Amino acid sequence: MIMVYDVNVQRVSKVLHIGRRYLTWVQNSVMEGSLTNAQFKRLKSEIRQVIEEDEDSVLFYTIRSPKDVRREEIGIAKGTPSNFV
Amino acid sequence: MIMVYDVNVQRVSKVLHIGRRYLTWVQNSVMEGSLTNAQFKRLKSEIRQVIEEDEDSVLFYTIRSPKDVRREEIGIAKGTPSNFV
């Protein structure tokens, strides 16, 4: 699972705070990790409660398994990679 | 392929300009699309020429096939989704 968010600066810390309880921060507005369906449902519902859906955008890429994705980085590692990839 | 970038504001437009020749912009600092290996090699080499590797971070998630990933969006669609997902 990769979560990327493009939200109003007033709501970024709320989204980050929620995201951190489920995923690993890897870069500005990017989080990744492994979630169960139940956890993913809760994450989405908590995110919905803090964003403005007519102004903010949160994208989730659900990848079937870690073996289906390869991660490459150019430059410095800003966050700590999760074991998801 | 998903590309996310966290680069110095002076270099964002250069990275975006290069990225747009290969991928679709979907959200702030997030691009997606399908690339051949040759295209992906060229993209990385062009990105390396414009970023400062000790300050900027560009992450690439290569996903084996569109059927291995599902994309969900909460809030407004900021960019146009590619046919990659």
N, CA and C atoms of all chains as a GROMACS GRO file, in nm:
protein
  510
    1MET      N    1   0.083  -0.120   0.000
    1MET     CA    2   0.000   0.000   0.000
    1MET      C    3   0.087   0.125   0.000
    2ILE      N    4   0.053   0.215  -0.094
    2ILE     CA    5   0.120   0.346  -0.098
    2ILE      C    6   0.010   0.450  -0.085
    3MET      N    7   0.030   0.541   0.009
    3MET     CA    8  -0.066   0.650   0.023
    3MET      C    9   0.005   0.781  -0.010
    4VAL      N   10  -0.055   0.858  -0.102
    4VAL     CA   11   0.000   0.992  -0.133
    4VAL      C   12  -0.111   1.093  -0.111
    5TYR      N   13  -0.073   1.207  -0.056
    5TYR     CA   14  -0.177   1.305  -0.025
    5TYR      C   15  -0.135   1.447  -0.065
    6ASP      N   16  -0.235   1.517  -0.114
    6ASP     CA   17  -0.216   1.655  -0.161
    6ASP      C   18  -0.331   1.733  -0.096
    7VAL      N   19  -0.305   1.782   0.026
    7VAL     CA   20  -0.413   1.842   0.106
    7VAL      C   21  -0.373   1.982   0.147
    8ASN      N   22  -0.472   2.063   0.183
    8ASN     CA   23  -0.447   2.199   0.229
    8ASN      C   24  -0.350   2.197   0.348
    9VAL      N   25  -0.259   2.294   0.349
    9VAL     CA   26  -0.152   2.296   0.450
    9VAL      C   27  -0.209   2.291   0.592
   10GLN      N   28  -0.330   2.342   0.611
   10GLN     CA   29  -0.392   2.339   0.746
   10GLN      C   30  -0.426   2.195   0.788
   11ARG      N   31  -0.437   2.105   0.692
   11ARG     CA   32  -0.481   1.969   0.725
   11ARG      C   33  -0.369   1.866   0.712
   12VAL      N   34  -0.251   1.908   0.666
   12VAL     CA   35  -0.142   1.812   0.642
   12VAL      C   36  -0.105   1.737   0.770
   13SER      N   37  -0.091   1.811   0.880
   13SER     CA   38  -0.043   1.743   1.001
   13SER      C   39  -0.147   1.643   1.052
   14LYS      N   40  -0.275   1.674   1.032
   14LYS     CA   41  -0.379   1.578   1.075
   14LYS      C   42  -0.370   1.449   0.992
   15VAL      N   43  -0.354   1.466   0.859
   15VAL     CA   44  -0.345   1.349   0.771
   15VAL      C   45  -0.218   1.269   0.805
   16LEU      N   46  -0.108   1.341   0.828
   16LEU     CA   47   0.018   1.274   0.862
   16LEU      C   48   0.004   1.196   0.993
   17HIS      N   49  -0.060   1.259   1.091
   17HIS     CA   50  -0.077   1.198   1.224
   17HIS      C   51  -0.157   1.067   1.212
   18ILE      N   52  -0.265   1.073   1.135
   18ILE     CA   53  -0.347   0.951   1.116
   18ILE      C   54  -0.265   0.846   1.039
   19GLY      N   55  -0.204   0.893   0.929
   19GLY     CA   56  -0.127   0.800   0.844
   19GLY      C   57  -0.021   0.725   0.921
   20ARG      N   58   0.045   0.798   1.013
   20ARG     CA   59   0.157   0.737   1.089
   20ARG      C   60   0.111   0.621   1.177
   21ARG      N   61  -0.017   0.618   1.208
   21ARG     CA   62  -0.064   0.507   1.293
   21ARG      C   63  -0.081   0.379   1.211
   22TYR      N   64  -0.075   0.393   1.079
   22TYR     CA   65  -0.098   0.275   0.994
   22TYR      C   66   0.022   0.248   0.903
   23LEU      N   67   0.091   0.354   0.860
   23LEU     CA   68   0.192   0.339   0.756
   23LEU      C   69   0.323   0.408   0.796
   24THR      N   70   0.424   0.389   0.712
   24THR     CA   71   0.556   0.450   0.737
   24THR      C   72   0.574   0.570   0.646
   25TRP      N   73   0.619   0.682   0.703
   25TRP     CA   74   0.644   0.802   0.623
   25TRP      C   75   0.772   0.780   0.544
   26VAL      N   76   0.768   0.795   0.414
   26VAL     CA   77   0.891   0.775   0.336
   26VAL      C   78   0.939   0.902   0.267
   27GLN      N   79   0.848   0.995   0.246
   27GLN     CA   80   0.887   1.118   0.176
   27GLN      C   81   0.772   1.217   0.191
   28ASN      N   82   0.795   1.341   0.166
   28ASN     CA   83   0.692   1.443   0.176
   28ASN      C   84   0.563   1.397   0.107
   29SER      N   85   0.456   1.381   0.190
   29SER     CA   86   0.323   1.342   0.139
   29SER      C   87   0.318   1.201   0.082
   30VAL      N   88   0.410   1.117   0.122
   30VAL     CA   89   0.410   0.977   0.074
   30VAL      C   90   0.431   0.883   0.192
   31MET      N   91   0.340   0.784   0.204
   31MET     CA   92   0.356   0.684   0.310
   31MET      C   93   0.336   0.546   0.250
   32GLU      N   94   0.396   0.447   0.311
   32GLU     CA   95   0.381   0.313   0.257
   32GLU      C   96   0.377   0.212   0.370
   33GLY      N   97   0.324   0.091   0.340
   33GLY     CA   98   0.322  -0.015   0.441
   33GLY      C   99   0.225  -0.124   0.402
   34SER      N  100   0.212  -0.223   0.488
   34SER     CA  101   0.119  -0.334   0.464
   34SER      C  102   0.000  -0.318   0.558
   35LEU      N  103  -0.119  -0.332   0.504
   35LEU     CA  104  -0.239  -0.317   0.585
   35LEU      C  105  -0.334  -0.434   0.560
   36THR      N  106  -0.409  -0.471   0.663
   36THR     CA  107  -0.519  -0.565   0.642
   36THR      C  108  -0.636  -0.485   0.583
   37ASN      N  109  -0.736  -0.555   0.529
   37ASN     CA  110  -0.853  -0.485   0.475
   37ASN      C  111  -0.922  -0.402   0.584
   38ALA      N  112  -0.928  -0.459   0.703
   38ALA     CA  113  -0.995  -0.388   0.813
   38ALA      C  114  -0.919  -0.259   0.847
   39GLN      N  115  -0.786  -0.268   0.851
   39GLN     CA  116  -0.705  -0.149   0.882
   39GLN      C  117  -0.723  -0.044   0.771
   40PHE      N  118  -0.726  -0.091   0.648
   40PHE     CA  119  -0.740   0.002   0.534
   40PHE      C  120  -0.874   0.075   0.542
   41LYS      N  121  -0.978   0.001   0.579
   41LYS     CA  122  -1.112   0.062   0.593
   41LYS      C  123  -1.110   0.171   0.700
   42ARG      N  124  -1.049   0.139   0.812
   42ARG     CA  125  -1.042   0.237   0.923
   42ARG      C  126  -0.961   0.358   0.882
   43LEU      N  127  -0.848   0.335   0.814
   43LEU     CA  128  -0.763   0.446   0.769
   43LEU      C  129  -0.844   0.540   0.680
   44LYS      N  130  -0.916   0.484   0.583
   44LYS     CA  131  -0.993   0.568   0.490
   44LYS      C  132  -1.101   0.646   0.564
   45SER      N  133  -1.165   0.580   0.659
   45SER     CA  134  -1.274   0.650   0.729
   45SER      C  135  -1.217   0.762   0.816
   46GLU      N  136  -1.101   0.740   0.879
   46GLU     CA  137  -1.040   0.847   0.961
   46GLU      C  138  -0.993   0.963   0.872
   47ILE      N  139  -0.938   0.930   0.757
   47ILE     CA  140  -0.891   1.034   0.664
   47ILE      C  141  -1.011   1.119   0.618
   48ARG      N  142  -1.123   1.051   0.588
   48ARG     CA  143  -1.242   1.124   0.542
   48ARG      C  144  -1.289   1.226   0.644
   49GLN      N  145  -1.266   1.193   0.774
   49GLN     CA  146  -1.316   1.283   0.878
   49GLN      C  147  -1.233   1.411   0.890
   50VAL      N  148  -1.109   1.413   0.835
   50VAL     CA  149  -1.026   1.532   0.857
   50VAL      C  150  -1.001   1.612   0.729
   51ILE      N  151  -1.032   1.554   0.611
   51ILE     CA  152  -1.003   1.632   0.490
   51ILE      C  153  -1.131   1.697   0.436
   52GLU      N  154  -1.108   1.793   0.346
   52GLU     CA  155  -1.220   1.856   0.275
   52GLU      C  156  -1.225   1.792   0.136
   53GLU      N  157  -1.325   1.709   0.112
   53GLU     CA  158  -1.323   1.626  -0.009
   53GLU      C  159  -1.338   1.709  -0.137
   54ASP      N  160  -1.378   1.832  -0.123
   54ASP     CA  161  -1.391   1.914  -0.246
   54ASP      C  162  -1.264   1.997  -0.272
   55GLU      N  163  -1.163   1.976  -0.186
   55GLU     CA  164  -1.040   2.055  -0.202
   55GLU      C  165  -0.915   1.966  -0.195
   56ASP      N  166  -0.920   1.865  -0.113
   56ASP     CA  167  -0.802   1.779  -0.089
   56ASP      C  168  -0.811   1.650  -0.171
   57SER      N  169  -0.692   1.588  -0.187
   57SER     CA  170  -0.688   1.461  -0.262
   57SER      C  171  -0.596   1.364  -0.190
   58VAL      N  172  -0.648   1.243  -0.164
   58VAL     CA  173  -0.565   1.137  -0.104
   58VAL      C  174  -0.579   1.015  -0.194
   59LEU      N  175  -0.466   0.963  -0.239
   59LEU     CA  176  -0.465   0.848  -0.330
   59LEU      C  177  -0.405   0.726  -0.260
   60PHE      N  178  -0.469   0.613  -0.281
   60PHE     CA  179  -0.417   0.488  -0.226
   60PHE      C  180  -0.388   0.392  -0.341
   61TYR      N  181  -0.266   0.341  -0.345
   61TYR     CA  182  -0.233   0.237  -0.442
   61TYR      C  183  -0.220   0.107  -0.363
   62THR      N  184  -0.315   0.018  -0.383
   62THR     CA  185  -0.310  -0.110  -0.314
   62THR      C  186  -0.242  -0.211  -0.406
   63ILE      N  187  -0.131  -0.266  -0.363
   63ILE     CA  188  -0.054  -0.359  -0.446
   63ILE      C  189  -0.069  -0.499  -0.385
   64ARG      N  190  -0.098  -0.596  -0.471
   64ARG     CA  191  -0.137  -0.729  -0.421
   64ARG      C  192  -0.036  -0.786  -0.325
   65SER      N  193   0.090  -0.783  -0.364
   65SER     CA  194   0.190  -0.836  -0.269
   65SER      C  195   0.323  -0.768  -0.294
   66PRO      N  196   0.408  -0.767  -0.191
   66PRO     CA  197   0.538  -0.701  -0.204
   66PRO      C  198   0.617  -0.751  -0.326
   67LYS      N  199   0.592  -0.875  -0.367
   67LYS     CA  200   0.672  -0.926  -0.480
   67LYS      C  201   0.624  -0.865  -0.613
   68ASP      N  202   0.510  -0.793  -0.612
   68ASP     CA  203   0.461  -0.733  -0.735
   68ASP      C  204   0.514  -0.591  -0.755
   69VAL      N  205   0.595  -0.542  -0.662
   69VAL     CA  206   0.642  -0.404  -0.674
   69VAL      C  207   0.791  -0.396  -0.642
   70ARG      N  208   0.861  -0.308  -0.714
   70ARG     CA  209   1.002  -0.286  -0.686
   70ARG      C  210   1.019  -0.135  -0.661
   71ARG      N  211   1.098  -0.102  -0.564
   71ARG     CA  212   1.112   0.038  -0.524
   71ARG      C  213   1.256   0.084  -0.548
   72GLU      N  214   1.272   0.195  -0.616
   72GLU     CA  215   1.405   0.248  -0.642
   72GLU      C  216   1.410   0.394  -0.601
   73GLU      N  217   1.523   0.434  -0.549
   73GLU     CA  218   1.533   0.571  -0.497
   73GLU      C  219   1.653   0.641  -0.561
   74ILE      N  220   1.632   0.763  -0.605
   74ILE     CA  221   1.743   0.848  -0.650
   74ILE      C  222   1.751   0.962  -0.549
   75GLY      N  223   1.874   0.991  -0.504
   75GLY     CA  224   1.890   1.098  -0.406
   75GLY      C  225   1.889   1.041  -0.266
   76ILE      N  226   1.859   1.128  -0.169
   76ILE     CA  227   1.867   1.083  -0.030
   76ILE      C  228   1.738   1.016   0.015
   77ALA      N  229   1.750   0.925   0.110
   77ALA     CA  230   1.632   0.863   0.169
   77ALA      C  231   1.580   0.961   0.274
   78LYS      N  232   1.459   1.014   0.252
   78LYS     CA  233   1.406   1.112   0.346
   78LYS      C  234   1.344   1.044   0.467
   79GLY      N  235   1.276   0.932   0.443
   79GLY     CA  236   1.212   0.861   0.554
   79GLY      C  237   1.276   0.725   0.568
   80THR      N  238   1.214   0.640   0.651
   80THR     CA  239   1.267   0.504   0.666
   80THR      C  240   1.178   0.411   0.582
   81PRO      N  241   1.237   0.334   0.491
   81PRO     CA  242   1.154   0.246   0.409
   81PRO      C  243   1.081   0.144   0.496
   82SER      N  244   0.958   0.112   0.457
   82SER     CA  245   0.885   0.009   0.534
   82SER      C  246   0.929  -0.127   0.482
   83ASN      N  247   0.883  -0.237   0.547
   83ASN     CA  248   0.919  -0.370   0.496
   83ASN      C  249   0.822  -0.411   0.386
   84PHE      N  250   0.738  -0.317   0.348
   84PHE     CA  251   0.633  -0.346   0.248
   84PHE      C  252   0.697  -0.377   0.114
   85VAL      N  253   0.813  -0.312   0.087
   85VAL     CA  254   0.876  -0.334  -0.044
   85VAL      C  255   1.017  -0.383  -0.023
   86MET      N  256   0.398   0.202  -1.304
   86MET     CA  257   0.505   0.285  -1.244
   86MET      C  258   0.447   0.408  -1.174
   87ILE      N  259   0.493   0.430  -1.053
   87ILE     CA  260   0.453   0.550  -0.979
   87ILE      C  261   0.582   0.622  -0.944
   88MET      N  262   0.586   0.751  -0.976
   88MET     CA  263   0.703   0.831  -0.939
   88MET      C  264   0.659   0.937  -0.840
   89VAL      N  265   0.726   0.945  -0.727
   89VAL     CA  266   0.697   1.051  -0.630
   89VAL      C  267   0.827   1.126  -0.604
   90TYR      N  268   0.818   1.256  -0.591
   90TYR     CA  269   0.940   1.334  -0.574
   90TYR      C  270   0.925   1.441  -0.467
   91ASP      N  271   1.034   1.455  -0.393
   91ASP     CA  272   1.041   1.551  -0.283
   91ASP      C  273   1.172   1.626  -0.306
   92VAL      N  274   1.165   1.735  -0.385
   92VAL     CA  275   1.285   1.805  -0.428
   92VAL      C  276   1.276   1.952  -0.392
   93ASN      N  277   1.391   2.016  -0.389
   93ASN     CA  278   1.398   2.159  -0.358
   93ASN      C  279   1.309   2.236  -0.456
   94VAL      N  280   1.239   2.336  -0.403
   94VAL     CA  281   1.140   2.410  -0.483
   94VAL      C  282   1.201   2.465  -0.612
   95GLN      N  283   1.332   2.494  -0.609
   95GLN     CA  284   1.398   2.546  -0.730
   95GLN      C  285   1.406   2.442  -0.841
   96ARG      N  286   1.392   2.314  -0.804
   96ARG     CA  287   1.409   2.209  -0.904
   96ARG      C  288   1.277   2.138  -0.939
   97VAL      N  289   1.170   2.173  -0.871
   97VAL     CA  290   1.042   2.102  -0.892
   97VAL      C  291   0.997   2.112  -1.037
   98SER      N  292   1.004   2.231  -1.095
   98SER     CA  293   0.952   2.246  -1.232
   98SER      C  294   1.036   2.166  -1.332
   99LYS      N  295   1.168   2.157  -1.306
   99LYS     CA  296   1.252   2.076  -1.397
   99LYS      C  297   1.212   1.929  -1.390
  100VAL      N  298   1.192   1.879  -1.266
  100VAL     CA  299   1.155   1.737  -1.248
  100VAL      C  300   1.018   1.712  -1.311
  101LEU      N  301   0.925   1.806  -1.289
  101LEU     CA  302   0.789   1.792  -1.344
  101LEU      C  303   0.795   1.791  -1.497
  102HIS      N  304   0.875   1.881  -1.553
  102HIS     CA  305   0.887   1.892  -1.699
  102HIS      C  306   0.938   1.760  -1.759
  103ILE      N  307   1.041   1.704  -1.698
  103ILE     CA  308   1.095   1.576  -1.746
  103ILE      C  309   0.991   1.466  -1.727
  104GLY      N  310   0.934   1.461  -1.605
  104GLY     CA  311   0.837   1.355  -1.575
  104GLY      C  312   0.721   1.353  -1.673
  105ARG      N  313   0.675   1.472  -1.712
  105ARG     CA  314   0.558   1.484  -1.802
  105ARG      C  315   0.584   1.422  -1.939
  106ARG      N  316   0.711   1.409  -1.974
  106ARG     CA  317   0.740   1.349  -2.106
  106ARG      C  318   0.727   1.197  -2.101
  107TYR      N  319   0.716   1.143  -1.979
  107TYR     CA  320   0.712   0.997  -1.966
  107TYR      C  321   0.584   0.951  -1.897
  108LEU      N  322   0.535   1.033  -1.802
  108LEU     CA  323   0.427   0.988  -1.713
  108LEU      C  324   0.315   1.092  -1.706
  109THR      N  325   0.207   1.055  -1.638
  109THR     CA  326   0.092   1.144  -1.620
  109THR      C  327   0.094   1.203  -1.480
  110TRP      N  328   0.076   1.335  -1.472
  110TRP     CA  329   0.072   1.400  -1.340
  110TRP      C  330  -0.064   1.369  -1.276
  111VAL      N  331  -0.064   1.315  -1.155
  111VAL     CA  332  -0.192   1.283  -1.091
  111VAL      C  333  -0.217   1.364  -0.966
  112GLN      N  334  -0.112   1.414  -0.906
  112GLN     CA  335  -0.129   1.489  -0.782
  112GLN      C  336   0.004   1.558  -0.752
  113ASN      N  337   0.006   1.654  -0.666
  113ASN     CA  338   0.129   1.724  -0.628
  113ASN      C  339   0.241   1.625  -0.602
  114SER      N  340   0.346   1.632  -0.687
  114SER     CA  341   0.466   1.547  -0.669
  114SER      C  342   0.440   1.400  -0.692
  115VAL      N  343   0.335   1.366  -0.763
  115VAL     CA  344   0.305   1.225  -0.792
  115VAL      C  345   0.272   1.208  -0.940
  116MET      N  346   0.341   1.114  -1.006
  116MET     CA  347   0.312   1.087  -1.147
  116MET      C  348   0.300   0.936  -1.166
  117GLU      N  349   0.226   0.896  -1.264
  117GLU     CA  350   0.210   0.753  -1.287
  117GLU      C  351   0.199   0.723  -1.436
  118GLY      N  352   0.224   0.598  -1.473
  118GLY     CA  353   0.212   0.558  -1.613
  118GLY      C  354   0.284   0.427  -1.639
  119SER      N  355   0.281   0.385  -1.765
  119SER     CA  356   0.348   0.261  -1.804
  119SER      C  357   0.473   0.298  -1.884
  120LEU      N  358   0.584   0.236  -1.851
  120LEU     CA  359   0.710   0.265  -1.920
  120LEU      C  360   0.778   0.134  -1.961
  121THR      N  361   0.849   0.140  -2.073
  121THR     CA  362   0.937   0.028  -2.107
  121THR      C  363   1.064   0.042  -2.022
  122ASN      N  364   1.144  -0.064  -2.017
  122ASN     CA  365   1.270  -0.054  -1.941
  122ASN      C  366   1.359   0.056  -1.996
  123ALA      N  367   1.362   0.068  -2.129
  123ALA     CA  368   1.448   0.169  -2.193
  123ALA      C  369   1.400   0.309  -2.153
  124GLN      N  370   1.268   0.330  -2.155
  124GLN     CA  371   1.215   0.462  -2.115
  124GLN      C  372   1.248   0.492  -1.970
  125PHE      N  373   1.234   0.388  -1.886
  125PHE     CA  374   1.258   0.408  -1.742
  125PHE      C  375   1.405   0.445  -1.720
  126LYS      N  376   1.497   0.380  -1.794
  126LYS     CA  377   1.640   0.412  -1.783
  126LYS      C  378   1.665   0.558  -1.822
  127ARG      N  379   1.605   0.600  -1.932
  127ARG     CA  380   1.624   0.740  -1.978
  127ARG      C  381   1.566   0.838  -1.876
  128LEU      N  382   1.448   0.807  -1.823
  128LEU     CA  383   1.384   0.895  -1.723
  128LEU      C  384   1.478   0.913  -1.603
  129LYS      N  385   1.530   0.802  -1.552
  129LYS     CA  386   1.619   0.812  -1.434
  129LYS      C  387   1.743   0.893  -1.465
  130SER      N  388   1.798   0.872  -1.583
  130SER     CA  389   1.923   0.944  -1.614
  130SER      C  390   1.895   1.094  -1.630
  131GLU      N  391   1.780   1.131  -1.690
  131GLU     CA  392   1.746   1.274  -1.703
  131GLU      C  393   1.719   1.336  -1.566
  132ILE      N  394   1.650   1.260  -1.479
  132ILE     CA  395   1.621   1.311  -1.343
  132ILE      C  396   1.753   1.337  -1.269
  133ARG      N  397   1.847   1.240  -1.285
  133ARG     CA  398   1.975   1.256  -1.212
  133ARG      C  399   2.048   1.384  -1.253
  134GLN      N  400   2.026   1.425  -1.379
  134GLN     CA  401   2.099   1.543  -1.426
  134GLN      C  402   2.044   1.674  -1.369
  135VAL      N  403   1.920   1.672  -1.313
  135VAL     CA  404   1.864   1.799  -1.268
  135VAL      C  405   1.849   1.808  -1.116
  136ILE      N  406   1.860   1.694  -1.046
  136ILE     CA  407   1.842   1.704  -0.900
  136ILE      C  408   1.977   1.706  -0.829
  137GLU      N  409   1.969   1.747  -0.700
  137GLU     CA  410   2.088   1.741  -0.612
  137GLU      C  411   2.072   1.616  -0.526
  138GLU      N  412   2.151   1.514  -0.553
  138GLU     CA  413   2.126   1.384  -0.489
  138GLU      C  414   2.150   1.387  -0.338
  139ASP      N  415   2.217   1.490  -0.289
  139ASP     CA  416   2.238   1.493  -0.142
  139ASP      C  417   2.129   1.575  -0.073
  140GLU      N  418   2.030   1.620  -0.151
  140GLU     CA  419   1.925   1.703  -0.090
  140GLU      C  420   1.785   1.657  -0.135
  141ASP      N  421   1.774   1.612  -0.259
  141ASP     CA  422   1.644   1.576  -0.315
  141ASP      C  423   1.620   1.425  -0.309
  142SER      N  424   1.491   1.388  -0.320
  142SER     CA  425   1.457   1.245  -0.319
  142SER      C  426   1.352   1.217  -0.426
  143VAL      N  427   1.379   1.118  -0.511
  143VAL     CA  428   1.282   1.076  -0.612
  143VAL      C  429   1.265   0.925  -0.596
  144LEU      N  430   1.142   0.882  -0.578
  144LEU     CA  431   1.114   0.740  -0.556
  144LEU      C  432   1.036   0.683  -0.674
  145PHE      N  433   1.072   0.566  -0.718
  145PHE     CA  434   1.000   0.498  -0.826
  145PHE      C  435   0.947   0.365  -0.772
  146TYR      N  436   0.816   0.345  -0.788
  146TYR     CA  437   0.758   0.215  -0.755
  146TYR      C  438   0.723   0.148  -0.888
  147THR      N  439   0.797   0.044  -0.921
  147THR     CA  440   0.769  -0.028  -1.045
  147THR      C  441   0.678  -0.145  -1.014
  148ILE      N  442   0.561  -0.147  -1.072
  148ILE     CA  443   0.463  -0.252  -1.042
  148ILE      C  444   0.454  -0.342  -1.165
  149ARG      N  445   0.459  -0.474  -1.140
  149ARG     CA  446   0.472  -0.568  -1.250
  149ARG      C  447   0.367  -0.547  -1.357
  150SER      N  448   0.242  -0.539  -1.317
  150SER     CA  449   0.140  -0.517  -1.421
  150SER      C  450   0.021  -0.444  -1.360
  151PRO      N  451  -0.056  -0.376  -1.444
  151PRO     CA  452  -0.172  -0.301  -1.392
  151PRO      C  453  -0.265  -0.387  -1.308
  152LYS      N  454  -0.267  -0.519  -1.336
  152LYS     CA  455  -0.362  -0.601  -1.258
  152LYS      C  456  -0.312  -0.625  -1.114
  153ASP      N  457  -0.185  -0.588  -1.088
  153ASP     CA  458  -0.131  -0.609  -0.952
  153ASP      C  459  -0.154  -0.489  -0.861
  154VAL      N  460  -0.220  -0.384  -0.914
  154VAL     CA  461  -0.238  -0.265  -0.831
  154VAL      C  462  -0.380  -0.212  -0.846
  155ARG      N  463  -0.437  -0.163  -0.737
  155ARG     CA  464  -0.569  -0.100  -0.740
  155ARG      C  465  -0.553   0.040  -0.683
  156ARG      N  466  -0.617   0.136  -0.748
  156ARG     CA  467  -0.602   0.276  -0.711
  156ARG      C  468  -0.734   0.330  -0.659
  157GLU      N  469  -0.732   0.392  -0.544
  157GLU     CA  470  -0.853   0.450  -0.487
  157GLU      C  471  -0.825   0.593  -0.448
  158GLU      N  472  -0.925   0.676  -0.467
  158GLU     CA  473  -0.906   0.819  -0.442
  158GLU      C  474  -1.012   0.870  -0.346
  159ILE      N  475  -0.969   0.948  -0.248
  159ILE     CA  476  -1.064   1.018  -0.160
  159ILE      C  477  -1.044   1.166  -0.190
  160GLY      N  478  -1.155   1.238  -0.207
  160GLY     CA  479  -1.145   1.380  -0.237
  160GLY      C  480  -1.147   1.403  -0.385
  161ILE      N  481  -1.095   1.519  -0.427
  161ILE     CA  482  -1.105   1.553  -0.570
  161ILE      C  483  -0.989   1.494  -0.648
  162ALA      N  484  -1.015   1.467  -0.776
  162ALA     CA  485  -0.908   1.420  -0.865
  162ALA      C  486  -0.831   1.543  -0.909
  163LYS      N  487  -0.705   1.554  -0.871
  163LYS     CA  488  -0.629   1.675  -0.905
  163LYS      C  489  -0.575   1.665  -1.047
  164GLY      N  490  -0.530   1.544  -1.086
  164GLY     CA  491  -0.476   1.527  -1.221
  164GLY      C  492  -0.566   1.434  -1.298
  165THR      N  493  -0.520   1.391  -1.416
  165THR     CA  494  -0.597   1.294  -1.495
  165THR      C  495  -0.533   1.157  -1.474
  166PRO      N  496  -0.613   1.058  -1.430
  166PRO     CA  497  -0.553   0.926  -1.408
  166PRO      C  498  -0.497   0.869  -1.538
  167SER      N  499  -0.385   0.800  -1.530
  167SER     CA  500  -0.329   0.737  -1.650
  167SER      C  501  -0.403   0.606  -1.671
  168ASN      N  502  -0.377   0.537  -1.785
  168ASN     CA  503  -0.443   0.408  -1.805
  168ASN      C  504  -0.363   0.296  -1.740
  169PHE      N  505  -0.261   0.339  -1.662
  169PHE     CA  506  -0.171   0.242  -1.599
  169PHE      C  507  -0.248   0.163  -1.495
  170VAL      N  508  -0.350   0.226  -1.431
  170VAL     CA  509  -0.420   0.156  -1.322
  170VAL      C  510  -0.569   0.158  -1.353
   0.00000   0.00000   0.00000
